[in-house]
Amino acid sequence: MNPLKPIADYIDKARSRIYGIVLFWLLVFLLPVIFTALFVDQNLVYEKNRMLKGEYIRELFFDFSTIQAWAYILIIFAGTTLLTWLMIWKLPGWLVNRAYAEELKHQYLRENMRLEKEEELEEKKNVNIDKRLKTVEREKEASKKEEELESKEIKIWSREYETFKNTQFHAMFHLLIRCLYANEGYLNGKVPVSSDLLAFADSHKLVDYDREGRQITATDKGRYFIQRFQS
């Protein structure tokens, strides 16, 4: 057995709150003695009481032949005991624990507010993400529909072109192409485009016909026909 263990245990116990509080109140009640011993001038004590500082302290505070000394000791003991009891057993229940509970409640409220704000921010982020996803989906859907429409339109144009190949205007179609690209679409006689070919192209929406300016421009359908014709 370690012979120093009892001493170590005592020192560890002396670190508890009760020892510290008792020591604190003892120092408070002994403050007049401590103040006199440390700060009152020896000469002043001697001039006033004709005794040394130690004798003055012993006679004033610890002369147990007088009732004042016993009363002082009783006040120190009773006051220290009462105040230590109040601080350890009563004050926590009256004030400290309630204050701590109130502090915890406020911490909980602050943490709850922080979590709510974080949830609101997360919801806003999710809403923005959903909006972007919906926008992308709408764009994809619109693009898909547009592609479907274009595909259907091209299928229709392809069938119409096959019919066009069996008409008399197929052999003259190169004149319309020359007018569009060599003559910038102007019908001024440099590139002979017959009225029948022009009527066919206009009625089948292969060109947009500006009658006042006597100029034609190829439509999407017309460009498709040109591409098929040249291939």
Rosetta constraint file for C-alpha pairs under 8 A:
AtomPair CA 1 CA 5 HARMONIC 7.93 0.50
AtomPair CA 4 CA 8 HARMONIC 6.24 0.50
AtomPair CA 5 CA 9 HARMONIC 6.02 0.50
AtomPair CA 6 CA 10 HARMONIC 6.13 0.50
AtomPair CA 7 CA 11 HARMONIC 6.21 0.50
AtomPair CA 8 CA 12 HARMONIC 6.13 0.50
AtomPair CA 9 CA 13 HARMONIC 6.18 0.50
AtomPair CA 10 CA 14 HARMONIC 6.03 0.50
AtomPair CA 11 CA 15 HARMONIC 6.50 0.50
AtomPair CA 12 CA 16 HARMONIC 7.38 0.50
AtomPair CA 14 CA 19 HARMONIC 5.63 0.50
AtomPair CA 14 CA 20 HARMONIC 7.65 0.50
AtomPair CA 15 CA 19 HARMONIC 6.67 0.50
AtomPair CA 15 CA 20 HARMONIC 6.98 0.50
AtomPair CA 16 CA 20 HARMONIC 6.74 0.50
AtomPair CA 17 CA 21 HARMONIC 6.04 0.50
AtomPair CA 18 CA 22 HARMONIC 6.02 0.50
AtomPair CA 18 CA 84 HARMONIC 7.06 0.50
AtomPair CA 18 CA 88 HARMONIC 7.36 0.50
AtomPair CA 19 CA 23 HARMONIC 6.06 0.50
AtomPair CA 20 CA 24 HARMONIC 6.10 0.50
AtomPair CA 21 CA 25 HARMONIC 6.31 0.50
AtomPair CA 21 CA 84 HARMONIC 6.03 0.50
AtomPair CA 22 CA 26 HARMONIC 6.08 0.50
AtomPair CA 22 CA 80 HARMONIC 6.14 0.50
AtomPair CA 22 CA 81 HARMONIC 7.42 0.50
AtomPair CA 22 CA 84 HARMONIC 6.08 0.50
AtomPair CA 23 CA 27 HARMONIC 6.18 0.50
AtomPair CA 24 CA 28 HARMONIC 6.34 0.50
AtomPair CA 25 CA 29 HARMONIC 6.16 0.50
AtomPair CA 25 CA 79 HARMONIC 7.80 0.50
AtomPair CA 25 CA 80 HARMONIC 5.36 0.50
AtomPair CA 25 CA 83 HARMONIC 7.54 0.50
AtomPair CA 25 CA 84 HARMONIC 7.67 0.50
AtomPair CA 26 CA 30 HARMONIC 5.93 0.50
AtomPair CA 26 CA 76 HARMONIC 6.75 0.50
AtomPair CA 26 CA 80 HARMONIC 6.21 0.50
AtomPair CA 27 CA 31 HARMONIC 5.79 0.50
AtomPair CA 29 CA 76 HARMONIC 5.80 0.50
AtomPair CA 29 CA 80 HARMONIC 7.92 0.50
AtomPair CA 30 CA 34 HARMONIC 6.20 0.50
AtomPair CA 30 CA 76 HARMONIC 7.68 0.50
AtomPair CA 31 CA 35 HARMONIC 5.79 0.50
AtomPair CA 32 CA 36 HARMONIC 6.03 0.50
AtomPair CA 33 CA 37 HARMONIC 6.07 0.50
AtomPair CA 33 CA 57 HARMONIC 6.79 0.50
AtomPair CA 33 CA 61 HARMONIC 7.55 0.50
AtomPair CA 34 CA 38 HARMONIC 6.03 0.50
AtomPair CA 35 CA 39 HARMONIC 5.49 0.50
AtomPair CA 35 CA 40 HARMONIC 6.95 0.50
AtomPair CA 36 CA 40 HARMONIC 4.91 0.50
AtomPair CA 36 CA 57 HARMONIC 7.54 0.50
AtomPair CA 37 CA 53 HARMONIC 7.12 0.50
AtomPair CA 37 CA 54 HARMONIC 7.68 0.50
AtomPair CA 37 CA 57 HARMONIC 7.64 0.50
AtomPair CA 40 CA 44 HARMONIC 7.38 0.50
AtomPair CA 40 CA 45 HARMONIC 7.42 0.50
AtomPair CA 41 CA 45 HARMONIC 6.50 0.50
AtomPair CA 42 CA 46 HARMONIC 6.22 0.50
AtomPair CA 42 CA 52 HARMONIC 6.79 0.50
AtomPair CA 42 CA 53 HARMONIC 5.76 0.50
AtomPair CA 43 CA 47 HARMONIC 5.98 0.50
AtomPair CA 44 CA 48 HARMONIC 6.14 0.50
AtomPair CA 45 CA 49 HARMONIC 5.80 0.50
AtomPair CA 45 CA 50 HARMONIC 7.11 0.50
AtomPair CA 45 CA 51 HARMONIC 6.84 0.50
AtomPair CA 45 CA 52 HARMONIC 6.83 0.50
AtomPair CA 45 CA 53 HARMONIC 6.18 0.50
AtomPair CA 45 CA 56 HARMONIC 7.54 0.50
AtomPair CA 46 CA 50 HARMONIC 4.37 0.50
AtomPair CA 46 CA 51 HARMONIC 4.92 0.50
AtomPair CA 46 CA 52 HARMONIC 5.82 0.50
AtomPair CA 46 CA 53 HARMONIC 7.33 0.50
AtomPair CA 49 CA 56 HARMONIC 7.62 0.50
AtomPair CA 51 CA 55 HARMONIC 6.19 0.50
AtomPair CA 51 CA 56 HARMONIC 6.16 0.50
AtomPair CA 52 CA 56 HARMONIC 6.08 0.50
AtomPair CA 53 CA 57 HARMONIC 6.19 0.50
AtomPair CA 54 CA 58 HARMONIC 6.14 0.50
AtomPair CA 55 CA 59 HARMONIC 5.97 0.50
AtomPair CA 56 CA 60 HARMONIC 5.89 0.50
AtomPair CA 57 CA 61 HARMONIC 5.77 0.50
AtomPair CA 57 CA 62 HARMONIC 7.19 0.50
AtomPair CA 58 CA 62 HARMONIC 4.74 0.50
AtomPair CA 58 CA 63 HARMONIC 5.88 0.50
AtomPair CA 59 CA 63 HARMONIC 4.82 0.50
AtomPair CA 60 CA 69 HARMONIC 7.35 0.50
AtomPair CA 61 CA 68 HARMONIC 7.60 0.50
AtomPair CA 61 CA 69 HARMONIC 5.28 0.50
AtomPair CA 61 CA 72 HARMONIC 7.06 0.50
AtomPair CA 62 CA 69 HARMONIC 5.20 0.50
AtomPair CA 62 CA 70 HARMONIC 7.87 0.50
AtomPair CA 63 CA 69 HARMONIC 5.64 0.50
AtomPair CA 64 CA 69 HARMONIC 5.42 0.50
AtomPair CA 64 CA 70 HARMONIC 6.12 0.50
AtomPair CA 65 CA 69 HARMONIC 7.71 0.50
AtomPair CA 66 CA 70 HARMONIC 7.02 0.50
AtomPair CA 67 CA 71 HARMONIC 6.03 0.50
AtomPair CA 68 CA 72 HARMONIC 6.09 0.50
AtomPair CA 69 CA 73 HARMONIC 6.23 0.50
AtomPair CA 70 CA 74 HARMONIC 6.01 0.50
AtomPair CA 71 CA 75 HARMONIC 6.05 0.50
AtomPair CA 72 CA 76 HARMONIC 6.19 0.50
AtomPair CA 73 CA 77 HARMONIC 6.14 0.50
AtomPair CA 74 CA 78 HARMONIC 5.82 0.50
AtomPair CA 75 CA 79 HARMONIC 5.52 0.50
AtomPair CA 76 CA 80 HARMONIC 5.82 0.50
AtomPair CA 77 CA 81 HARMONIC 6.04 0.50
AtomPair CA 78 CA 82 HARMONIC 5.91 0.50
AtomPair CA 79 CA 83 HARMONIC 5.90 0.50
AtomPair CA 80 CA 84 HARMONIC 5.90 0.50
AtomPair CA 81 CA 85 HARMONIC 6.06 0.50
AtomPair CA 82 CA 86 HARMONIC 6.13 0.50
AtomPair CA 83 CA 87 HARMONIC 6.06 0.50
AtomPair CA 84 CA 88 HARMONIC 6.11 0.50
AtomPair CA 85 CA 89 HARMONIC 5.53 0.50
AtomPair CA 85 CA 90 HARMONIC 6.96 0.50
AtomPair CA 86 CA 90 HARMONIC 4.75 0.50
AtomPair CA 86 CA 91 HARMONIC 5.54 0.50
AtomPair CA 87 CA 91 HARMONIC 4.85 0.50
AtomPair CA 87 CA 92 HARMONIC 6.88 0.50
AtomPair CA 88 CA 92 HARMONIC 6.64 0.50
AtomPair CA 89 CA 93 HARMONIC 7.35 0.50
AtomPair CA 90 CA 94 HARMONIC 6.12 0.50
AtomPair CA 91 CA 95 HARMONIC 5.60 0.50
AtomPair CA 91 CA 96 HARMONIC 6.36 0.50
AtomPair CA 92 CA 96 HARMONIC 4.22 0.50
AtomPair CA 92 CA 97 HARMONIC 5.08 0.50
AtomPair CA 92 CA 98 HARMONIC 7.70 0.50
AtomPair CA 93 CA 97 HARMONIC 5.44 0.50
AtomPair CA 93 CA 98 HARMONIC 6.86 0.50
AtomPair CA 94 CA 98 HARMONIC 6.82 0.50
AtomPair CA 95 CA 99 HARMONIC 5.86 0.50
AtomPair CA 96 CA 100 HARMONIC 6.00 0.50
AtomPair CA 97 CA 101 HARMONIC 5.97 0.50
AtomPair CA 98 CA 102 HARMONIC 6.04 0.50
AtomPair CA 99 CA 103 HARMONIC 6.08 0.50
AtomPair CA 100 CA 104 HARMONIC 6.10 0.50
AtomPair CA 101 CA 105 HARMONIC 6.11 0.50
AtomPair CA 102 CA 106 HARMONIC 6.27 0.50
AtomPair CA 103 CA 107 HARMONIC 6.15 0.50
AtomPair CA 104 CA 108 HARMONIC 6.02 0.50
AtomPair CA 105 CA 109 HARMONIC 6.16 0.50
AtomPair CA 106 CA 110 HARMONIC 6.08 0.50
AtomPair CA 107 CA 111 HARMONIC 6.03 0.50
AtomPair CA 108 CA 112 HARMONIC 5.92 0.50
AtomPair CA 109 CA 113 HARMONIC 6.03 0.50
AtomPair CA 110 CA 114 HARMONIC 6.13 0.50
AtomPair CA 111 CA 115 HARMONIC 6.15 0.50
AtomPair CA 112 CA 116 HARMONIC 6.10 0.50
AtomPair CA 113 CA 117 HARMONIC 6.15 0.50
AtomPair CA 114 CA 118 HARMONIC 6.14 0.50
AtomPair CA 115 CA 119 HARMONIC 6.04 0.50
AtomPair CA 116 CA 120 HARMONIC 6.10 0.50
AtomPair CA 117 CA 121 HARMONIC 6.08 0.50
AtomPair CA 118 CA 122 HARMONIC 6.03 0.50
AtomPair CA 119 CA 123 HARMONIC 6.00 0.50
AtomPair CA 120 CA 124 HARMONIC 6.16 0.50
AtomPair CA 121 CA 125 HARMONIC 6.17 0.50
AtomPair CA 122 CA 126 HARMONIC 6.09 0.50
AtomPair CA 123 CA 127 HARMONIC 6.02 0.50
AtomPair CA 124 CA 128 HARMONIC 6.11 0.50
AtomPair CA 125 CA 129 HARMONIC 6.07 0.50
AtomPair CA 126 CA 130 HARMONIC 5.97 0.50
AtomPair CA 127 CA 131 HARMONIC 6.07 0.50
AtomPair CA 128 CA 132 HARMONIC 6.15 0.50
AtomPair CA 129 CA 133 HARMONIC 6.03 0.50
AtomPair CA 130 CA 134 HARMONIC 5.96 0.50
AtomPair CA 131 CA 135 HARMONIC 6.03 0.50
AtomPair CA 132 CA 136 HARMONIC 6.08 0.50
AtomPair CA 133 CA 137 HARMONIC 5.98 0.50
AtomPair CA 134 CA 138 HARMONIC 5.97 0.50
AtomPair CA 135 CA 139 HARMONIC 6.08 0.50
AtomPair CA 136 CA 140 HARMONIC 6.02 0.50
AtomPair CA 137 CA 141 HARMONIC 5.95 0.50
AtomPair CA 138 CA 142 HARMONIC 5.92 0.50
AtomPair CA 139 CA 143 HARMONIC 5.94 0.50
AtomPair CA 140 CA 144 HARMONIC 5.91 0.50
AtomPair CA 141 CA 145 HARMONIC 6.02 0.50
AtomPair CA 142 CA 146 HARMONIC 5.96 0.50
AtomPair CA 143 CA 147 HARMONIC 6.01 0.50
AtomPair CA 144 CA 148 HARMONIC 6.04 0.50
AtomPair CA 145 CA 149 HARMONIC 6.00 0.50
AtomPair CA 146 CA 150 HARMONIC 5.99 0.50
AtomPair CA 147 CA 151 HARMONIC 5.89 0.50
AtomPair CA 148 CA 152 HARMONIC 6.06 0.50
AtomPair CA 149 CA 153 HARMONIC 5.89 0.50
AtomPair CA 150 CA 154 HARMONIC 5.90 0.50
AtomPair CA 151 CA 155 HARMONIC 6.15 0.50
AtomPair CA 152 CA 156 HARMONIC 6.27 0.50
AtomPair CA 153 CA 157 HARMONIC 6.07 0.50
AtomPair CA 154 CA 158 HARMONIC 5.87 0.50
AtomPair CA 155 CA 159 HARMONIC 6.33 0.50
AtomPair CA 156 CA 160 HARMONIC 6.21 0.50
AtomPair CA 157 CA 161 HARMONIC 5.97 0.50
AtomPair CA 157 CA 221 HARMONIC 6.90 0.50
AtomPair CA 157 CA 224 HARMONIC 7.76 0.50
AtomPair CA 157 CA 225 HARMONIC 7.93 0.50
AtomPair CA 158 CA 162 HARMONIC 6.30 0.50
AtomPair CA 159 CA 163 HARMONIC 6.47 0.50
AtomPair CA 160 CA 164 HARMONIC 6.05 0.50
AtomPair CA 161 CA 165 HARMONIC 6.15 0.50
AtomPair CA 161 CA 225 HARMONIC 6.61 0.50
AtomPair CA 162 CA 166 HARMONIC 7.11 0.50
AtomPair CA 163 CA 167 HARMONIC 7.09 0.50
AtomPair CA 164 CA 169 HARMONIC 7.43 0.50
AtomPair CA 164 CA 170 HARMONIC 6.35 0.50
AtomPair CA 165 CA 169 HARMONIC 7.98 0.50
AtomPair CA 165 CA 170 HARMONIC 5.41 0.50
AtomPair CA 166 CA 170 HARMONIC 7.19 0.50
AtomPair CA 168 CA 172 HARMONIC 7.41 0.50
AtomPair CA 169 CA 173 HARMONIC 5.97 0.50
AtomPair CA 169 CA 197 HARMONIC 6.17 0.50
AtomPair CA 169 CA 200 HARMONIC 7.92 0.50
AtomPair CA 172 CA 176 HARMONIC 7.35 0.50
AtomPair CA 172 CA 197 HARMONIC 7.46 0.50
AtomPair CA 173 CA 177 HARMONIC 6.52 0.50
AtomPair CA 173 CA 197 HARMONIC 7.74 0.50
AtomPair CA 174 CA 178 HARMONIC 6.19 0.50
AtomPair CA 175 CA 179 HARMONIC 6.18 0.50
AtomPair CA 175 CA 191 HARMONIC 6.77 0.50
AtomPair CA 175 CA 192 HARMONIC 6.84 0.50
AtomPair CA 175 CA 193 HARMONIC 6.13 0.50
AtomPair CA 176 CA 180 HARMONIC 6.24 0.50
AtomPair CA 176 CA 193 HARMONIC 6.27 0.50
AtomPair CA 176 CA 197 HARMONIC 7.82 0.50
AtomPair CA 176 CA 198 HARMONIC 7.92 0.50
AtomPair CA 177 CA 181 HARMONIC 6.24 0.50
AtomPair CA 177 CA 182 HARMONIC 7.91 0.50
AtomPair CA 177 CA 226 HARMONIC 7.23 0.50
AtomPair CA 178 CA 182 HARMONIC 5.01 0.50
AtomPair CA 178 CA 183 HARMONIC 6.72 0.50
AtomPair CA 178 CA 191 HARMONIC 6.95 0.50
AtomPair CA 179 CA 183 HARMONIC 4.85 0.50
AtomPair CA 179 CA 184 HARMONIC 6.44 0.50
AtomPair CA 179 CA 185 HARMONIC 5.08 0.50
AtomPair CA 179 CA 186 HARMONIC 6.70 0.50
AtomPair CA 179 CA 187 HARMONIC 7.19 0.50
AtomPair CA 179 CA 191 HARMONIC 5.66 0.50
AtomPair CA 179 CA 192 HARMONIC 7.97 0.50
AtomPair CA 179 CA 193 HARMONIC 7.51 0.50
AtomPair CA 180 CA 184 HARMONIC 5.02 0.50
AtomPair CA 180 CA 185 HARMONIC 3.95 0.50
AtomPair CA 180 CA 186 HARMONIC 7.39 0.50
AtomPair CA 180 CA 216 HARMONIC 6.91 0.50
AtomPair CA 180 CA 217 HARMONIC 6.57 0.50
AtomPair CA 180 CA 218 HARMONIC 7.23 0.50
AtomPair CA 181 CA 185 HARMONIC 6.60 0.50
AtomPair CA 183 CA 190 HARMONIC 7.62 0.50
AtomPair CA 183 CA 191 HARMONIC 7.26 0.50
AtomPair CA 185 CA 215 HARMONIC 5.11 0.50
AtomPair CA 185 CA 216 HARMONIC 4.80 0.50
AtomPair CA 185 CA 217 HARMONIC 6.03 0.50
AtomPair CA 186 CA 213 HARMONIC 7.94 0.50
AtomPair CA 186 CA 214 HARMONIC 6.00 0.50
AtomPair CA 186 CA 215 HARMONIC 4.36 0.50
AtomPair CA 186 CA 216 HARMONIC 6.53 0.50
AtomPair CA 187 CA 191 HARMONIC 7.31 0.50
AtomPair CA 187 CA 192 HARMONIC 7.90 0.50
AtomPair CA 187 CA 193 HARMONIC 7.37 0.50
AtomPair CA 187 CA 214 HARMONIC 5.56 0.50
AtomPair CA 187 CA 215 HARMONIC 5.82 0.50
AtomPair CA 187 CA 216 HARMONIC 7.66 0.50
AtomPair CA 188 CA 214 HARMONIC 7.56 0.50
AtomPair CA 189 CA 193 HARMONIC 7.68 0.50
AtomPair CA 193 CA 197 HARMONIC 6.54 0.50
AtomPair CA 193 CA 198 HARMONIC 6.63 0.50
AtomPair CA 194 CA 198 HARMONIC 6.22 0.50
AtomPair CA 195 CA 199 HARMONIC 5.91 0.50
AtomPair CA 196 CA 200 HARMONIC 6.13 0.50
AtomPair CA 197 CA 201 HARMONIC 6.16 0.50
AtomPair CA 198 CA 202 HARMONIC 6.00 0.50
AtomPair CA 199 CA 203 HARMONIC 5.87 0.50
AtomPair CA 200 CA 204 HARMONIC 5.98 0.50
AtomPair CA 201 CA 205 HARMONIC 6.08 0.50
AtomPair CA 201 CA 206 HARMONIC 4.91 0.50
AtomPair CA 201 CA 207 HARMONIC 5.91 0.50
AtomPair CA 202 CA 206 HARMONIC 5.99 0.50
AtomPair CA 202 CA 207 HARMONIC 5.47 0.50
AtomPair CA 202 CA 208 HARMONIC 6.60 0.50
AtomPair CA 202 CA 209 HARMONIC 6.56 0.50
AtomPair CA 205 CA 219 HARMONIC 6.98 0.50
AtomPair CA 205 CA 221 HARMONIC 7.03 0.50
AtomPair CA 205 CA 222 HARMONIC 7.14 0.50
AtomPair CA 206 CA 218 HARMONIC 6.11 0.50
AtomPair CA 206 CA 219 HARMONIC 5.52 0.50
AtomPair CA 206 CA 220 HARMONIC 7.57 0.50
AtomPair CA 206 CA 221 HARMONIC 5.55 0.50
AtomPair CA 206 CA 222 HARMONIC 3.87 0.50
AtomPair CA 206 CA 223 HARMONIC 7.61 0.50
AtomPair CA 206 CA 225 HARMONIC 7.75 0.50
AtomPair CA 207 CA 216 HARMONIC 6.03 0.50
AtomPair CA 207 CA 217 HARMONIC 5.31 0.50
AtomPair CA 207 CA 218 HARMONIC 4.39 0.50
AtomPair CA 207 CA 219 HARMONIC 5.17 0.50
AtomPair CA 207 CA 222 HARMONIC 6.05 0.50
AtomPair CA 208 CA 216 HARMONIC 5.49 0.50
AtomPair CA 208 CA 217 HARMONIC 5.23 0.50
AtomPair CA 208 CA 218 HARMONIC 6.36 0.50
AtomPair CA 208 CA 219 HARMONIC 6.55 0.50
AtomPair CA 209 CA 214 HARMONIC 7.40 0.50
AtomPair CA 209 CA 215 HARMONIC 6.14 0.50
AtomPair CA 209 CA 216 HARMONIC 4.60 0.50
AtomPair CA 209 CA 217 HARMONIC 6.83 0.50
AtomPair CA 210 CA 214 HARMONIC 5.54 0.50
AtomPair CA 210 CA 215 HARMONIC 5.19 0.50
AtomPair CA 210 CA 216 HARMONIC 6.02 0.50
AtomPair CA 211 CA 215 HARMONIC 6.85 0.50
AtomPair CA 218 CA 222 HARMONIC 5.23 0.50
AtomPair CA 218 CA 223 HARMONIC 6.07 0.50
AtomPair CA 219 CA 223 HARMONIC 6.13 0.50
AtomPair CA 220 CA 224 HARMONIC 6.22 0.50
AtomPair CA 221 CA 225 HARMONIC 6.30 0.50
AtomPair CA 222 CA 226 HARMONIC 6.16 0.50
AtomPair CA 223 CA 227 HARMONIC 6.10 0.50
AtomPair CA 224 CA 228 HARMONIC 6.23 0.50
AtomPair CA 225 CA 229 HARMONIC 5.93 0.50
AtomPair CA 226 CA 230 HARMONIC 6.06 0.50
AtomPair CA 227 CA 231 HARMONIC 6.14 0.50
